[in-house]
Amino acid sequence: MADFSSFREFYPFYLGEHRNRTCRRLHFVGTSFAIGFIVLAIKGGNPWWLLAALLSGYAFAWIGHFFFEKNRPATFKHPFYSFAGDWVMYRDILIGRIPF
């Protein structure tokens, strides 16, 4: 994996690692669950929901990568850019820029 000097440089690479539609869908589902768990943590005042948010986001994504995309998640090498990439990809799916 290459080194990237900015997120703008990284994001096309990130999208290239998410060509498989099922992998993208699993990312979307996991991120949606994470949002729900974050809302529960805020509304209920229980920080354990934040752990559920983190686990659901990564579990769905990693299943997508290992079983459908058949590649190693970029988060292992670029954790911060990958975390940001997931949220940008989520937005891009929501607005129809990336097919769901």
Secondary structure, 3 states (H helix, E strand, C coil): CCCCCCHHHHHHHHHHCCCCHHHHHHHHHHHHHHHHHHHHHHHHCCCHHHHHHHHHHHHHHHHHHHHHHCCCCHHHCCHHHHHHHHHHHHHHHHCCCCCC
